[in-house]
């Protein structure tokens, strides 16, 4: 079983340096995949209210037999429930769905700035932490301007911001902001979607030289940036490969060559947090 080092957030929270994305891991097959992942060493499991699999996550936690204290279970608040009272009820509902006493980490899924209610949502998250419903609170897809507003309003800095991050879209300015505020950067779609990224000659060349898969090279790139990648994998062999990224290093030249892959419009699906709304 893989041993994964931890990273520490500004509130003292520790998270494993690689987690499991669970989007589309639903039902009995999803439970089986998550149980398998926990047996292979995963301790950070990332879910969301809108993934409609919080129940499967909770069932996997119970079946896996891993001590609850070792796990970091995450879920996320949907945009339609940003109002204060609705947000608190939704967090409670998430716990009921999962049949868990608490979440280790709960995030606002998207800021939905045109609705202008994410500050209310953040206030509710602060209250949820006070009530013991969640241990740590963070956000997802928040830009620095959104982070500035919630920090100024509440005096509470998110422990995590989960953002789109991969070699086509490395988000340097965003990561610098996070580092300045000791916010953990989590990476969704860390190896992209589809096969374009995995076929990049820069990456295939590095993979051949270090004797690893291209996906492992990309995940190692995330780790060396200080980010926490959340690759999704239902296949057991791929789950294990995605954890085997702590026994090799990329050189400074490797990191510099990967940096050349950045694209001006690198977002995979074009989901810009300034305008995108997800309910």
Number of C-alpha atoms within 10 A of each C-alpha: 12 14 13 18 11 13 16 15 18 14 16 10 18 17 24 19 23 29 26 23 24 25 17 13 22 19 14 12 12 20 24 19 20 31 22 19 28 22 16 17 17 27 24 24 25 23 24 22 18 16 15 17 24 28 20 25 31 19 22 23 23 15 14 17 11 16 9 13 8 10 18 20 24 23 27 25 25 23 21 15 20 29 17 19 12 15 24 22 14 19 25 18 14 25 20 15 18 21 17 20 12 22 22 23 25 30 27 27 25 24 29 24 16 11 11 10 17 24 21 19 25 27 19 21 28 19 15 22 18 12 11 13 22 25 17 25 26 24 27 24 22 23 18 13 9 18 19 13 13 19 14 10 13 12 10 15 19 26 25 26 25 24 24 24 26 25 22 20 19 22 15 11 11 15 22 13 15 19 13 8 14 17 22 25 27 24 25 21 16 26 26 21 11 9 9 9 20 18 12 13 11 17 23 17 14 21 18 12 9 13 12 16 17 23 22 22 27 26 27 25 23 25 17 14 14 16 22 27 31 25 24 22 20 20 11 15 11 16 22 18 15 26 25 19 21 17 7 13 14 16 10 9 9 16 16 11 13 20 16 11 18 14 12 8 9 17 16 15 8 9 13 13 18 16 10 14 16 13 12
